[in-house]
Amino acid sequence: MKSLINRIFEKGQRMGFAVLFLTIFSITMLTSFFPLWANVPFNVVLPIIVLLTKPMVMFEKMKLSTLVIMRGLVLLVLFNVMPAPVFIS
Protein backbone atom coordinates (compact mmCIF):
# COMPACT_ATOMS: atom_id res chain seq x y z
CA MET A 1 0.00 0.00 0.00
CA LYS A 2 2.84 2.39 0.72
CA SER A 3 4.25 1.96 -2.76
CA LEU A 4 0.86 2.74 -4.31
CA ILE A 5 0.52 5.91 -2.25
CA ASN A 6 4.12 6.88 -3.05
CA ARG A 7 3.43 6.44 -6.76
CA ILE A 8 0.31 8.59 -6.49
CA PHE A 9 2.16 11.38 -4.67
CA GLU A 10 5.10 11.35 -7.13
CA LYS A 11 3.02 13.39 -9.57
CA GLY A 12 2.52 16.08 -6.96
CA GLN A 13 0.96 16.42 -3.57
CA ARG A 14 -2.25 18.03 -4.82
CA MET A 15 -2.81 15.36 -7.45
CA GLY A 16 -2.17 12.58 -4.93
CA PHE A 17 -4.51 14.17 -2.41
CA ALA A 18 -7.19 14.55 -5.08
CA VAL A 19 -6.92 10.88 -6.09
CA LEU A 20 -7.13 9.65 -2.50
CA PHE A 21 -9.98 12.05 -1.72
CA LEU A 22 -12.00 10.98 -4.77
CA THR A 23 -11.42 7.30 -4.01
CA ILE A 24 -12.59 7.61 -0.41
CA PHE A 25 -15.47 9.89 -1.42
CA SER A 26 -16.71 7.54 -4.16
CA ILE A 27 -16.58 4.47 -1.91
CA THR A 28 -18.45 6.39 0.81
CA MET A 29 -21.14 7.54 -1.62
CA LEU A 30 -21.57 4.03 -3.01
CA THR A 31 -21.94 2.49 0.43
CA SER A 32 -24.40 5.16 1.57
CA PHE A 33 -26.71 4.97 -1.45
CA PHE A 34 -26.38 1.24 -2.23
CA PRO A 35 -25.64 -0.34 1.16
CA LEU A 36 -26.07 -3.97 0.18
CA TRP A 37 -24.37 -3.95 -3.21
CA ALA A 38 -21.46 -1.71 -2.24
CA ASN A 39 -20.78 -2.99 1.28
CA VAL A 40 -20.44 -6.61 0.20
CA PRO A 41 -17.43 -6.01 -2.06
CA PHE A 42 -15.81 -3.38 0.15
CA ASN A 43 -16.48 -4.93 3.56
CA VAL A 44 -16.43 -8.67 2.83
CA VAL A 45 -14.56 -9.42 -0.39
CA LEU A 46 -11.64 -7.00 0.04
CA PRO A 47 -10.83 -8.17 3.61
CA ILE A 48 -10.86 -11.78 2.40
CA ILE A 49 -8.42 -10.87 -0.38
CA VAL A 50 -6.19 -9.05 2.12
CA LEU A 51 -6.41 -11.97 4.54
CA LEU A 52 -5.35 -14.47 1.88
CA THR A 53 -2.67 -12.47 0.07
CA LYS A 54 -0.87 -10.18 2.53
CA PRO A 55 1.57 -11.34 5.21
CA MET A 56 0.33 -10.50 8.71
CA VAL A 57 1.13 -11.24 12.31
CA MET A 58 -1.15 -13.57 14.27
CA PHE A 59 -3.19 -10.83 15.97
CA GLU A 60 -3.98 -9.11 12.66
CA LYS A 61 -5.09 -12.39 11.10
CA MET A 62 -7.27 -13.22 14.08
CA LYS A 63 -8.89 -9.77 14.14
CA LEU A 64 -9.54 -9.65 10.40
CA SER A 65 -10.84 -13.22 10.26
CA THR A 66 -13.34 -12.61 13.08
CA LEU A 67 -14.55 -9.46 11.32
CA VAL A 68 -15.01 -11.36 8.06
CA ILE A 69 -16.84 -14.22 9.81
CA MET A 70 -19.27 -11.86 11.54
CA ARG A 71 -19.87 -9.88 8.35
CA GLY A 72 -20.56 -13.16 6.57
CA LEU A 73 -23.07 -14.14 9.25
CA VAL A 74 -24.83 -10.80 8.85
CA LEU A 75 -25.07 -11.46 5.11
CA LEU A 76 -26.52 -14.93 5.74
CA VAL A 77 -29.26 -13.38 7.88
CA LEU A 78 -29.81 -10.65 5.31
CA PHE A 79 -30.35 -13.16 2.50
CA ASN A 80 -32.59 -15.35 4.73
CA VAL A 81 -30.19 -18.29 4.66
CA MET A 82 -30.00 -18.31 8.46
CA PRO A 83 -32.91 -17.30 10.70
CA ALA A 84 -32.39 -14.10 12.67
CA PRO A 85 -33.18 -15.59 16.13
CA VAL A 86 -30.26 -18.02 15.72
CA PHE A 87 -27.94 -15.12 14.92
CA ILE A 88 -29.14 -13.08 17.89
CA SER A 89 -28.83 -15.88 20.43
C-alpha positions in Angstrom: 0.0 0.0 0.0 2.8 2.4 0.7 4.3 2.0 -2.8 0.9 2.7 -4.3 0.5 5.9 -2.3 4.1 6.9 -3.0 3.4 6.4 -6.8 0.3 8.6 -6.5 2.2 11.4 -4.7 5.1 11.3 -7.1 3.0 13.4 -9.6 2.5 16.1 -7.0 1.0 16.4 -3.6 -2.2 18.0 -4.8 -2.8 15.4 -7.4 -2.2 12.6 -4.9 -4.5 14.2 -2.4 -7.2 14.5 -5.1 -6.9 10.9 -6.1 -7.1 9.6 -2.5 -10.0 12.1 -1.7 -12.0 11.0 -4.8 -11.4 7.3 -4.0 -12.6 7.6 -0.4 -15.5 9.9 -1.4 -16.7 7.5 -4.2 -16.6 4.5 -1.9 -18.5 6.4 0.8 -21.1 7.5 -1.6 -21.6 4.0 -3.0 -21.9 2.5 0.4 -24.4 5.2 1.6 -26.7 5.0 -1.5 -26.4 1.2 -2.2 -25.6 -0.3 1.2 -26.1 -4.0 0.2 -24.4 -4.0 -3.2 -21.5 -1.7 -2.2 -20.8 -3.0 1.3 -20.4 -6.6 0.2 -17.4 -6.0 -2.1 -15.8 -3.4 0.2 -16.5 -4.9 3.6 -16.4 -8.7 2.8 -14.6 -9.4 -0.4 -11.6 -7.0 0.0 -10.8 -8.2 3.6 -10.9 -11.8 2.4 -8.4 -10.9 -0.4 -6.2 -9.1 2.1 -6.4 -12.0 4.5 -5.3 -14.5 1.9 -2.7 -12.5 0.1 -0.9 -10.2 2.5 1.6 -11.3 5.2 0.3 -10.5 8.7 1.1 -11.2 12.3 -1.2 -13.6 14.3 -3.2 -10.8 16.0 -4.0 -9.1 12.7 -5.1 -12.4 11.1 -7.3 -13.2 14.1 -8.9 -9.8 14.1 -9.5 -9.7 10.4 -10.8 -13.2 10.3 -13.3 -12.6 13.1 -14.5 -9.5 11.3 -15.0 -11.4 8.1 -16.8 -14.2 9.8 -19.3 -11.9 11.5 -19.9 -9.9 8.3 -20.6 -13.2 6.6 -23.1 -14.1 9.3 -24.8 -10.8 8.8 -25.1 -11.5 5.1 -26.5 -14.9 5.7 -29.3 -13.4 7.9 -29.8 -10.6 5.3 -30.4 -13.2 2.5 -32.6 -15.3 4.7 -30.2 -18.3 4.7 -30.0 -18.3 8.5 -32.9 -17.3 10.7 -32.4 -14.1 12.7 -33.2 -15.6 16.1 -30.3 -18.0 15.7 -27.9 -15.1 14.9 -29.1 -13.1 17.9 -28.8 -15.9 20.4 
